[in-house]
Amino acid sequence: MGKLVVLKVGEGSLGQGFPVTLQIGEEEDGIPSRSHAGGIALGCATRPLLEITGKLPPDPELPQCYDRWRAAYLDLGSHFRLEAPTTQIKNVSRIEDCNLAGKALRDRFNLWLQSASFREIREKLLEKLLPTDSVRVIVQVKEIELQRLPWHLWDVCDRFPRAEIALSPPHYERVELASPLIVPRLPKTKVKVLAILGNSIGIDTDADRKLLEQLPDVEIKFLVEPKRQELNDELWEQPWDLLFFAGHSSSCGQDLTGRIFLNSTDSYTIADLRYALKKAVEHGLKLAIFNSCDGLGLARDLADLQIPQMIVMREPVPDLVAQVFLKYFIEPFAQGQPLYSAVRAARERLQGLEDQFPCASWLPQIYQNPAEVPVTWQGFIHTALDETGNGSITVNNPAIQFPPPPLPRRGSLSALVGISFAIAVVVGGIRFLGLIQPWELQAFDALLTQRPDEQPDSRLLIVTINDQEIKDHAGDRASLSNRTLQQLLDKLTAAKPSVIGLDLYRDIPIAPAQAGLAKYFQQDSKLIGICKVNEPESNIDGSAPPPGMPNERLGFSDFLPDNDGILRRHLLYMTPDVTSPCRTSYSFNFQLAAHYLKAMKGISYQFNQDGDIQFGTTVLKRLHPHMGGYQRWEGGGNQILLNYGSVSKPAAQVSLTQVLSGAIAPDDIKDRVVLVGVTANSSGDIWSTPYGAGPLKQVPGVLIQAQMVSHLLKAILDQRPLLWVLPLWGDGIWIWGWSVVGGLLAWQLRSPLYLGLAICITSGGVVFLCSALLYQGGWMPLVPALLALAGSGVIVGIYLAEPSRPSSLPPSL
């Protein structure tokens, strides 16, 4: 399953701005889509999941940046596939100027896309898309000045390595294919390609020809410098899958009229070939590739004919770049790689030529009809189905059909496996919709709390502040006065801890007489403070950090409880709202763990290619929606499941009074992570955990922070398992496996009494297995497995108990 992102840019100008609408939908393989009268073809269906609006502001400087870059690019003097030159063009070295102009254009373009009026669209993309998603981005825009911009350089796309951007006009429709009237449409065995090798003065189109001739399962008709009538006849008389052009071309005038040079004397616009190209589309033309210069004008003109997909070069293209792109694109595409990913990979590989040909990777551009699904090489070769879906090899002649395969006899193993698979699909669908998420989370809590408590983490020390101590040492607006807090920090710092975490909001000014405390906040590299991020959806304001404390020593205090109020997830990283007084991207507990690991073990963190945080060899793999028992949740950012060790005592605890009185030995503080926080019930900072949700079982926030710090340190230093879940396909196999077990029990035990007893015993085994796996870090789908086991057992039992029907009727499952 992939994602389709449609960015609809309304009418406007760069002097006035543009209204913008964003749609995000899902694409599913194998959903039938209408292809022609009386038949269907397998393709993709898209369901819009959301739609929001925004605006791109005026930016008169942007077209000027583009013009400066294009002038520098054309000044390179490369051998472009433009109209044939009359004299040899001298290649003047302007590479540095072109690179500088390209960087200026890219920076200005991204600054425009980061504007405040467009921010909601940008943030919604970052929220809804995952780095692992396959994403098609279609920019629907009419204005030429926007189509010329390098949309592939949008910095958002860098976060999604499987995304590619296509352009599209705002108006489009699907063309119904012409139906065969007498002769039925038979299965195809070859991809039919019409390859036009036009005027090649000064360029080498033979290289393109050799690449095309090496493709598998292909039938190619080459037209070398053809006359107009010759091309016209081929487009009218034969059905083609792919149209290819190599040679000179250009886009001229204010409306970018596209023109191709067929031979040394003749050149034609798309309008000159309109009827023939329109007939080719009706006969099934799905893809047009113009491996020639300045193709945006060609694409815009061809879009009026509703060609499903086109690949063009957005600017004049050097001959070598055109050849290399074709090689890197057409070979993987013919081997089965999707069109969009093949174009992106080929485009990015062109960067290897940019020491000779600057901005070569900017040139390839997909032009997409949004009403059509992306074509595949295998999709060119297809066996059509008739309306009944019974395997007919024709589209419009239902008399020529393969009979449906015989269904298995009642009681056969294949029938039981089929029923079990259907039950697994139903359970998986219910789970995907989030209907059993509360049960799954409760089952997770029950299994988690059956594990024995772990010993307190000796690397941590918690300094607690109770109600009486708040009363004795309170300032005007804080849980502790500035004077008391400075005394506490003096005591702790003298004992040389590795890092001190101050789990207290201190967004109050510091008087000049308290310069010592200000120095701690501003200069002490071992002191980590907290702040709170805004929650605009809940109308909850954030809290500012301590005065003068730099961002690298700040962590947000925010947690992400589930909808039932239970805290099961560990938030490590997120992007705060731009209006938030708290601007740090990392959580308080993550900052403490990271500073300890760096200071004591020399271990630093980095983000790997999947966007996950990694310490050494330990990867903190992010939890995503549709992972584990989560199908619907709140919150974003980089989060993992919290593997509790001991909720009541994650580390040794001492009181504020003990520290101030000197009752704590320095060795009990030295080299430890020290957390200072309020445990008083009056603070309101108490949380429900899998171990309990009542008032007497809720846990103070500072103990949760300590739990999270210990969670990270144990995973990285002690190799304690992080909680992991199966991928979606693994969940599916697990659920189907237990569904098969239920079906087999019913097949072997025909007695309802014995079957019920067997299901109960097997269910106990499933619970025990899930408990054992959770002890090793694996959260398995317990509730879906039990539902599939019982459901399959009951349904198969009913199926086997029904009386046999006449053999001429298929059994009803």
C-alpha positions in Angstrom: 0.0 0.0 0.0 1.3 3.4 -0.9 0.2 7.0 -0.5 -1.0 9.5 -3.1 -0.5 13.2 -2.3 -2.3 15.7 -4.5 -1.3 19.4 -4.2 -3.9 21.5 -6.0 -2.6 25.0 -6.7 -5.3 27.3 -7.7 -5.2 30.3 -10.0 -3.0 33.2 -9.1 0.5 34.5 -9.7 3.7 34.9 -7.9 2.8 38.6 -7.5 -0.5 37.8 -5.7 -0.1 34.3 -4.3 -2.0 31.0 -4.8 -4.7 29.1 -2.9 -3.6 25.5 -2.3 -5.6 22.4 -1.4 -3.9 19.2 -0.1 -5.4 15.7 -0.4 -3.8 12.6 1.0 -5.1 9.1 0.1 -4.1 5.5 0.1 -3.4 3.4 -3.0 -4.2 -0.3 -2.9 -2.9 -2.8 -5.4 -5.3 -5.1 -7.1 -8.5 -3.0 -6.9 -10.4 -3.3 -10.3 -10.7 -0.1 -12.2 -12.7 0.5 -15.4 -10.7 0.3 -18.6 -13.1 0.0 -21.5 -16.7 -0.9 -22.3 -17.6 -4.3 -20.9 -14.3 -5.0 -19.2 -12.1 -4.3 -16.2 -8.4 -4.1 -15.7 -6.4 -4.6 -12.5 -5.0 -1.3 -11.2 -5.1 0.8 -8.1 -7.8 2.6 -6.2 -7.3 5.7 -4.2 -9.3 6.8 -1.2 -8.8 10.4 -0.1 -8.3 10.3 3.7 -8.0 14.1 4.3 -8.2 17.4 2.6 -7.0 20.8 3.9 -6.4 24.2 2.4 -3.7 26.7 2.7 -2.0 29.4 0.6 1.3 30.1 -1.0 2.2 33.8 -0.6 3.4 36.2 -3.2 7.1 36.0 -4.0 8.2 38.2 -7.0 11.8 37.3 -6.3 11.3 33.6 -7.1 10.8 33.9 -10.9 13.9 36.2 -11.0 15.9 33.5 -9.2 14.7 31.0 -11.8 15.5 33.3 -14.7 19.1 33.8 -13.3 19.6 30.1 -12.9 18.2 29.3 -16.4 20.5 31.9 -18.0 23.5 30.4 -16.2 22.4 26.9 -17.2 22.0 27.8 -20.9 25.3 29.7 -20.9 27.1 26.4 -20.2 27.0 25.7 -24.0 26.4 22.0 -23.7 25.3 19.9 -26.8 21.6 20.1 -26.0 18.9 18.2 -27.8 17.3 21.5 -29.0 16.7 22.4 -32.6 19.7 21.4 -34.8 22.5 24.0 -34.5 23.9 25.6 -37.7 27.4 26.0 -36.1 29.3 24.3 -33.4 28.5 25.7 -30.0 31.5 26.4 -27.8 31.2 25.1 -24.3 32.2 28.0 -22.1 33.0 26.9 -18.5 30.2 28.4 -16.3 29.8 25.5 -13.9 30.4 27.5 -10.8 28.0 30.2 -11.8 25.3 27.6 -12.6 25.8 25.8 -9.3 25.6 29.1 -7.3 22.4 30.2 -9.2 20.9 26.7 -8.6 21.6 26.9 -4.9 20.0 30.3 -4.7 16.9 29.1 -6.5 16.6 26.0 -4.3 17.0 28.0 -1.1 14.4 30.6 -2.3 12.0 27.9 -3.4 12.1 26.2 0.0 11.9 29.4 1.9 8.6 30.1 -0.1 7.3 26.6 0.8 8.1 27.2 4.5 5.9 30.3 4.7 3.4 30.6 7.5 0.3 30.4 5.3 1.6 27.1 3.9 2.8 25.7 7.2 -0.3 23.6 8.0 0.0 21.7 4.7 3.7 21.1 5.3 3.1 19.8 8.9 0.2 17.6 7.8 2.5 15.9 5.2 5.2 15.3 7.9 2.5 14.0 10.3 0.7 11.6 7.9 3.6 10.2 5.9 6.3 7.8 7.0 9.8 7.6 5.7 9.1 4.0 4.6 5.9 5.0 2.6 5.9 4.7 -1.2 4.5 8.2 -2.1 3.3 9.7 -5.3 3.1 13.5 -5.1 1.0 15.1 -7.9 1.2 18.9 -8.2 -1.8 20.1 -10.1 -1.0 23.5 -11.4 -1.9 25.6 -14.5 0.7 28.4 -14.4 3.8 27.9 -16.5 5.9 29.8 -14.0 5.1 27.3 -11.3 5.6 24.2 -13.5 9.1 25.4 -14.3 10.1 25.4 -10.6 12.2 22.5 -9.3 9.6 20.8 -7.2 11.8 17.8 -6.6 14.1 20.0 -4.5 11.3 20.6 -1.9 13.1 19.7 1.4 10.0 17.7 2.5 10.8 15.1 -0.2 14.2 14.5 1.3 12.5 12.9 4.3 10.7 10.4 2.2 13.2 8.4 0.1 10.4 6.6 -1.8 8.6 9.7 -2.9 8.6 11.3 -6.4 6.8 14.4 -7.7 4.8 14.6 -10.9 3.1 17.6 -12.5 -0.5 17.7 -13.7 -2.8 20.2 -15.3 -5.9 21.2 -13.2 -8.3 19.7 -15.7 -8.2 16.0 -16.7 -10.4 13.0 -17.6 -10.0 9.3 -18.3 -10.3 8.2 -21.9 -12.4 5.1 -22.5 -10.5 2.6 -24.6 -11.9 1.6 -27.9 -13.7 -1.8 -27.8 -13.0 -4.6 -30.3 -16.1 -5.1 -32.3 -15.6 -8.5 -33.9 -12.3 -10.1 -33.0 -11.9 -10.7 -29.2 -9.0 -9.0 -27.4 -6.5 -11.9 -26.8 -3.8 -12.0 -24.2 -0.7 -10.0 -25.1 2.9 -11.4 -25.0 4.9 -8.3 -26.0 5.1 -4.7 -25.1 4.4 -2.6 -28.2 6.8 0.4 -28.5 6.7 3.0 -31.2 10.2 4.6 -31.2 10.7 7.8 -33.2 14.3 8.8 -33.8 14.0 12.3 -35.1 16.5 14.9 -36.3 19.8 13.9 -34.8 22.2 16.5 -36.1 24.9 17.0 -33.5 23.5 14.3 -31.1 23.7 10.5 -30.9 20.2 8.8 -31.0 21.7 5.5 -31.9 22.6 5.0 -28.2 18.9 5.3 -27.4 18.1 2.8 -30.0 20.5 0.2 -28.7 19.1 0.5 -25.2 15.5 0.0 -26.4 16.5 -3.1 -28.5 17.9 -4.8 -25.3 14.5 -4.6 -23.5 12.7 -7.9 -22.6 9.3 -8.9 -24.0 9.2 -6.0 -26.4 8.1 -5.4 -30.0 9.6 -2.2 -31.3 8.8 -0.2 -34.5 11.6 2.3 -35.2 10.8 5.3 -37.3 14.1 7.0 -38.3 13.6 10.7 -39.3 10.1 9.9 -40.6 7.8 12.0 -42.7 4.7 13.3 -41.1 2.4 11.0 -43.0 4.4 7.9 -42.0 4.1 8.8 -38.3 0.5 9.6 -38.7 -0.3 6.2 -40.2 1.5 4.3 -37.5 -0.4 6.1 -34.8 -3.7 5.5 -36.5 -3.3 1.9 -37.5 -1.5 0.1 -34.7 -2.2 0.0 -30.9 0.9 1.1 -29.0 1.7 0.8 -25.3 4.6 3.2 -25.2 5.6 6.1 -27.4 9.3 7.1 -27.4 10.9 10.1 -29.0 14.6 11.0 -29.2 15.9 13.9 -31.2 15.6 17.7 -31.2 12.7 19.4 -29.6 11.8 22.7 -28.0 9.1 24.7 -26.1 8.6 28.2 -27.4 6.6 31.3 -26.7 4.7 32.6 -23.7 2.4 29.5 -23.7 5.4 27.1 -24.2 4.2 25.5 -27.5 6.0 22.2 -27.8 7.7 21.3 -31.1 9.5 18.1 -32.2 11.9 17.9 -35.2 11.0 14.8 -37.1 13.8 15.1 -39.7 16.3 17.5 -41.1 13.6 19.7 -42.7 10.3 19.2 -40.9 9.2 20.1 -37.4 5.7 19.9 -35.9 3.7 20.9 -32.9 1.5 18.5 -31.0 -1.5 20.3 -32.5 -0.2 19.2 -36.0 -0.4 15.5 -34.8 -3.5 15.9 -32.6 -5.9 13.4 -34.2 -3.4 10.7 -34.6 -2.2 11.0 -31.0 -5.7 11.0 -29.8 -6.5 7.8 -31.6 -3.3 6.2 -30.1 -4.6 7.0 -26.6 -8.0 5.5 -27.4 -6.1 2.4 -28.6 -4.3 2.0 -25.3 -1.2 4.3 -25.3 -0.2 4.5 -21.6 3.2 6.1 -21.6 5.0 8.7 -23.7 8.8 9.3 -23.2 10.3 12.4 -24.8 14.1 12.0 -24.3 14.6 15.4 -25.8 15.0 19.1 -24.8 12.6 21.5 -23.1 9.7 19.1 -22.9 7.3 20.9 -20.6 5.6 22.5 -23.5 5.2 19.0 -25.1 3.8 17.7 -21.9 1.3 20.5 -21.5 0.0 20.1 -25.0 -0.1 16.3 -24.8 -2.0 16.5 -21.5 -5.0 17.9 -23.4 -5.1 14.5 -25.1 -5.3 12.7 -21.7 -2.2 10.6 -22.2 -1.9 8.7 -18.8 1.8 9.3 -18.1 4.6 11.2 -19.8 8.3 11.6 -19.0 10.0 14.7 -20.3 13.1 16.8 -19.8 12.0 20.1 -18.2 15.0 22.1 -19.7 17.4 21.7 -22.5 19.2 18.4 -21.9 22.8 17.5 -22.9 23.1 14.5 -25.2 25.1 12.3 -22.7 22.6 13.1 -19.9 19.7 12.0 -22.0 21.4 8.7 -22.8 22.4 8.0 -19.2 18.9 8.8 -17.9 17.3 6.4 -20.4 19.7 3.6 -19.4 19.1 4.1 -15.6 15.3 4.4 -16.1 14.2 2.0 -18.8 16.2 -1.1 -17.6 14.9 -1.2 -14.0 11.4 -0.2 -15.2 11.4 -3.1 -17.7 12.5 -5.4 -14.8 9.4 -4.6 -12.7 10.3 -1.5 -10.8 7.4 1.0 -10.4 7.4 4.0 -12.7 7.8 6.7 -10.0 10.6 4.9 -8.1 12.4 4.1 -11.4 12.3 7.8 -12.4 13.5 9.0 -9.0 16.4 6.5 -8.9 17.4 7.4 -12.5 17.1 11.1 -11.8 19.2 10.9 -8.7 21.9 8.8 -10.4 22.4 11.7 -12.9 24.0 13.6 -10.0 27.2 11.6 -10.9 27.4 13.7 -14.1 27.0 17.1 -12.4 30.7 17.9 -12.3 30.4 18.1 -16.2 26.7 18.9 -16.5 25.5 21.0 -13.5 21.9 20.4 -12.5 21.6 17.2 -14.6 19.4 15.6 -11.9 16.9 18.5 -12.2 15.9 17.6 -15.7 13.6 14.4 -15.8 10.0 15.2 -15.0 6.8 13.0 -14.8 3.6 14.5 -16.2 0.6 12.5 -14.8 -3.1 12.3 -15.7 -4.5 11.9 -12.1 -7.5 9.9 -13.5 -5.0 7.1 -14.5 -3.0 4.7 -12.3 0.8 4.5 -12.9 1.6 2.0 -15.6 4.0 -1.0 -15.0 6.0 -2.9 -17.6 4.1 -6.1 -16.6 0.8 -4.1 -16.8 1.4 -3.6 -20.6 1.1 -7.4 -20.9 -2.2 -8.4 -19.4 -5.0 -10.9 -19.7 -8.3 -9.0 -19.4 -11.2 -10.2 -17.3 -14.8 -10.1 -18.3 -17.6 -8.6 -16.2 -18.1 -11.8 -14.2 -14.5 -12.1 -13.3 -14.5 -15.8 -14.3 -11.2 -15.8 -16.2 -12.4 -15.0 -19.7 -9.5 -14.3 -22.1 -11.7 -11.8 -24.0 -13.3 -8.6 -23.0 -16.5 -8.5 -25.0 -17.2 -12.1 -26.0 -18.5 -14.0 -22.9 -18.9 -17.1 -25.0 -15.2 -17.8 -25.0 -14.5 -18.5 -21.3 -12.5 -20.8 -19.2 -14.8 -22.6 -16.8 -14.3 -21.7 -13.1 -12.1 -24.2 -11.2 -14.0 -26.8 -9.2 -14.5 -25.9 -5.6 -13.1 -28.4 -3.0 -15.3 -31.1 -1.7 -16.9 -30.7 1.8 -14.5 -31.5 4.5 -11.3 -31.2 2.4 -8.3 -29.6 4.0 -8.1 -27.0 1.2 -11.6 -25.8 2.0 -10.7 -25.5 5.7 -7.6 -23.5 4.9 -9.8 -21.2 2.7 -12.3 -20.7 5.5 -9.5 -20.1 8.0 -8.0 -17.5 5.7 -11.4 -15.7 5.4 -11.7 -15.7 9.2 -8.2 -14.2 9.5 -9.0 -11.5 6.9 -12.2 -10.6 8.9 -10.3 -10.4 12.2 -7.4 -8.5 10.5 -9.9 -6.0 9.1 -11.6 -5.5 12.4 -8.3 -5.0 14.0 -7.1 -2.6 11.3 -10.2 -0.4 12.0 -9.2 -0.2 15.6 -12.3 -1.9 17.0 -10.4 -4.2 19.3 -7.6 -1.8 20.3 -8.9 -1.4 23.9 -8.9 -5.1 24.4 -5.4 -5.5 22.9 -4.1 -2.7 25.2 -5.7 -4.3 28.3 -4.2 -7.7 27.3 -0.8 -6.1 27.0 -1.1 -4.5 30.4 -2.2 -7.9 31.9 0.8 -9.7 30.5 3.3 -6.9 31.3 2.3 -6.7 34.9 2.8 -10.5 35.4 6.5 -10.1 35.0 8.7 -9.9 38.2 9.9 -6.4 39.2 13.5 -5.6 38.3 16.0 -4.2 40.8 16.4 -0.4 41.0 18.8 1.0 38.5 22.0 1.8 40.4 23.0 4.5 37.8 20.1 6.7 38.9 19.2 8.6 42.1 15.9 10.4 42.6 15.7 13.4 44.9 12.0 13.7 45.9 10.1 16.7 47.2 7.0 16.0 49.3 4.1 18.3 50.4 5.8 19.3 53.7 9.1 20.2 52.0 7.2 22.3 49.4 5.5 24.1 52.3 8.8 24.6 54.1 10.9 25.8 51.1 8.3 27.2 48.7 9.0 30.5 46.9 6.4 32.9 45.6 5.7 31.1 42.3 7.6 27.8 42.4 7.7 24.5 44.2 11.1 25.6 45.7 12.5 29.0 46.3 15.4 30.1 44.3 17.6 30.1 47.4 16.7 26.5 48.3 17.2 25.4 44.8 20.7 26.9 44.6 21.6 25.2 47.9 20.4 21.9 46.5 22.4 22.3 43.3 25.5 23.3 45.3 25.2 20.1 47.4 24.6 17.9 44.3 27.3 19.5 42.1 29.9 19.1 44.9 29.3 15.3 44.8 30.1 15.2 41.0 27.1 13.4 39.5 27.3 12.7 35.8 24.2 14.8 35.0 21.4 16.5 37.0 17.8 16.6 35.7 15.7 19.3 37.2 12.1 18.1 36.8 10.7 21.4 38.0 9.2 24.2 35.9 11.3 27.4 36.6 9.9 30.0 34.2 10.3 32.8 36.7 12.9 35.6 36.7 16.0 35.4 38.9 16.9 38.4 41.0 20.4 39.9 40.6 21.2 38.7 44.2 20.8 35.1 43.0 23.5 35.2 40.4 24.7 31.7 41.5 21.5 30.1 40.4 21.5 32.0 37.1 25.0 30.7 36.5 23.8 27.1 37.0 21.1 27.6 34.4 23.3 29.4 31.9 26.6 27.6 32.2 26.5 24.3 34.0 26.9 21.7 31.3 25.6 18.9 33.7 22.3 20.5 34.4 19.3 19.6 32.3 16.0 21.6 32.6 12.5 21.1 31.4 9.8 23.0 29.6 6.4 22.1 28.2 5.2 22.2 24.6 2.0 23.9 23.6 -1.0 21.6 22.8 -3.1 23.8 20.4 -5.7 21.0 19.9 -6.4 20.9 23.7 -6.0 24.6 24.3 -3.2 23.8 26.8 -0.4 26.4 27.0 3.2 25.3 27.3 5.8 26.4 29.9 8.9 28.3 29.2 12.4 27.0 30.1 14.5 28.3 33.0 15.9 31.7 32.3 19.0 31.6 30.1 19.2 27.8 29.8 20.4 26.9 26.2 18.3 24.5 24.0 20.9 21.7 24.1 20.3 21.4 27.9 16.6 21.4 27.7 14.1 18.6 27.4 10.3 18.7 27.0 8.4 17.1 29.9 5.4 16.0 27.7 4.2 12.4 27.9 1.7 10.6 25.5 -0.9 8.6 27.4 -3.3 6.5 25.4 -7.0 7.3 25.1 -7.7 5.3 28.3 -5.2 7.5 30.2 -2.6 4.8 30.5 1.1 5.7 29.7 2.5 3.0 27.5 4.6 4.9 25.0 8.0 6.6 25.4 8.3 9.9 23.5 11.8 10.7 22.5 11.7 13.4 19.9 9.1 15.7 18.3 8.9 19.0 16.4 7.2 21.6 18.7 4.5 24.0 17.4 6.1 27.3 16.2 4.1 29.2 18.8 5.3 27.1 21.7 7.5 28.7 24.4 9.3 25.3 24.6 11.4 24.9 21.4 13.5 21.8 22.2 13.0 18.8 20.1 14.1 16.2 22.6 12.4 14.8 25.7 13.8 15.4 29.2 14.5 11.8 29.8 16.2 11.4 26.5 18.5 14.3 27.2 19.5 12.8 30.5 20.3 9.4 29.0 22.2 11.0 26.1 24.3 13.2 28.4 25.1 10.3 30.6 26.1 8.0 27.8 28.3 10.7 26.2 30.0 11.7 29.5 30.4 8.2 31.0 30.7 5.9 28.0 31.6 8.1 25.1 28.5 6.9 23.2 26.7 9.5 21.0 23.5 9.1 19.0 22.6 9.7 15.4 19.6 9.3 13.1 19.8 6.3 10.8 18.5 6.2 7.2 15.1 5.1 8.4 14.8 8.2 10.7 15.3 6.1 13.9 17.6 7.2 16.7 20.7 5.0 17.1 23.2 4.7 20.0 26.1 2.6 18.8 24.5 -0.7 17.6 21.2 -0.1 19.5 18.4 1.2 17.3 15.4 2.8 19.0 13.0 1.7 16.3 10.0 4.0 16.1 6.5 2.9 16.8 4.0 3.8 14.0 0.3 3.5 13.8 -0.8 0.0 12.7 2.1 -1.5 14.7 1.4 -3.8 17.6 -2.1 -3.3 19.1 -2.2 0.3 18.0 -4.4 1.1 15.1 -5.6 4.5 16.2 -3.6 6.8 18.5 -2.8 10.4 19.4 0.4 12.2 19.0 3.4 12.1 16.6 7.1 12.3 16.9 9.7 9.6 17.5 8.3 7.2 20.1 8.9 3.7 21.3 7.0 1.3 23.6 8.0 1.8 27.2 9.3 -1.4 28.7 8.6 -0.9 32.4 11.1 -2.5 34.9 9.7 -1.5 38.3 7.1 1.2 38.3 7.2 1.8 42.1 11.0 2.0 42.5 12.9 2.4 39.3 15.9 3.9 41.3 17.1 4.7 44.8 15.2 7.7 46.3 16.3 10.3 48.8 14.4 13.3 50.1 15.2 17.0 49.6 15.7 17.3 53.4 18.3 14.5 53.4 20.4 16.1 50.7 20.2 19.6 52.3 21.2 18.3 55.7 24.2 16.4 54.3 22.8 13.0 55.3 23.6 11.5 51.8 27.1 10.3 51.2 28.8 11.9 48.2 29.5 8.4 46.8 25.8 7.8 46.6 25.6 10.7 44.1 28.9 10.5 42.2 28.7 9.6 38.5 24.9 9.0 38.8 22.0 10.5 36.9 20.3 12.6 39.5 16.6 13.6 39.0 15.0 16.2 41.2 11.2 16.3 41.2 8.0 16.6 43.2 6.2 13.5 44.4 3.5 15.4 46.3 0.0 14.5 45.2 -0.9 18.1 45.2 1.4 18.8 42.3 -1.0 17.2 39.8 2.0 15.5 38.1 0.8 11.9 38.5 0.2 9.3 35.9 -1.7 6.0 35.3 0.4 3.1 34.1 -0.3 -0.5 33.2 0.2 -1.3 36.8 -2.7 0.8 38.0 -4.9 3.7 37.2 -6.6 4.5 40.5 -5.6 7.5 42.7 -3.6 5.2 45.0 -1.8 3.6 42.1 -0.9 6.6 40.0 2.9 7.4 39.8 4.5 10.8 40.2 6.0 12.2 37.0 9.6 12.2 38.3 9.4 8.5 38.8 8.1 8.0 35.2 11.0 10.1 34.0 13.4 7.9 35.9 11.7 4.9 34.5 12.3 6.2 31.0 15.9 7.1 31.6 16.5 3.6 33.0 14.6 2.1 30.0 17.1 3.7 27.6 20.3 3.0 29.6 19.4 -0.7 30.1 18.6 -1.1 26.4 21.9 0.5 25.3 24.3 -0.6 28.0 22.8 -3.9 29.3 21.2 -5.2 26.1 17.8 -5.4 27.8 15.3 -6.1 25.0 13.3 -3.1 23.7 9.7 -4.0 23.1 9.2 -5.0 19.5 6.2 -5.9 17.3 5.8 -7.8 14.1 5.4 -5.9 10.8 1.9 -5.9 9.3 2.6 -9.0 7.1 3.9 -10.8 10.2 0.8 -10.0 12.1 -1.2 -11.4 9.2 0.7 -14.7 9.2 0.4 -15.0 13.0 -3.4 -14.4 12.9 -3.9 -16.7 10.0 -1.8 -19.4 11.6 -4.0 -19.5 14.7 -7.1 -19.4 12.5 -5.8 -22.5 10.7 -5.2 -24.2 14.1 -8.8 -23.5 15.0 -10.0 -25.0 11.7 -7.8 -28.1 12.2 -9.2 -28.6 15.7 -12.8 -28.5 14.3 -11.8 -30.8 11.4 -10.4 -33.4 13.8 -12.9 -33.0 16.7 -16.4 -33.2 15.4 -17.9 -33.1 18.9 -18.9 -29.6 20.0 -18.0 -30.5 23.6 -14.5 -31.7 22.7 -14.0 -28.8 20.3 -14.9 -26.2 22.9 -12.5 -27.9 25.4 -9.7 -28.0 22.9 -10.2 -24.3 22.0 -10.0 -23.4 25.7 -6.8 -25.4 26.2 -5.2 -24.0 23.0 -6.2 -20.5 24.0 -4.3 -21.0 27.3 -1.3 -22.0 25.3 -1.6 -18.9 23.2 -1.6 -16.7 26.3 1.4 -18.5 27.7 3.3 -18.2 24.5 2.5 -14.5 24.2 3.6 -14.0 27.9 6.9 -15.7 27.2 7.6 -13.7 24.1 6.7 -10.4 25.9 9.3 -11.3 28.5 11.8 -11.3 25.6 10.4 -8.0 24.3 7.9 -9.3 21.7 4.4 -7.9 21.8 2.3 -10.4 19.8 -1.3 -10.0 18.7 -2.9 -12.0 21.6 -6.6 -10.9 21.2 -6.7 -11.2 17.4 -5.1 -14.7 17.7 -7.8 -15.8 20.2 -10.6 -14.4 18.0 -9.2 -16.1 14.9 -8.7 -19.4 16.8 -12.2 -19.4 18.3 -13.9 -18.0 15.2 -12.4 -20.4 12.8 -13.1 -23.3 15.1 -16.8 -22.4 15.4 -17.3 -21.5 11.7 -15.6 -24.7 10.5 -17.5 -26.8 13.0 -20.8 -25.4 11.7 -19.7 -25.9 8.1 -18.8 -29.5 8.8 -22.1 -30.1 10.6 -24.3 -29.1 7.7 -25.8 -31.8 5.6 -24.2 -32.5 2.2 -25.8 -30.8 -0.8 -25.9 -32.0 -4.4 -22.5 -32.1 -6.0 -23.6 -29.8 -8.8 -23.8 -26.9 -6.3 -20.6 -25.4 -4.9 -20.4 -25.5 -1.1 -21.3 -22.2 0.6 -18.5 -21.0 2.8 
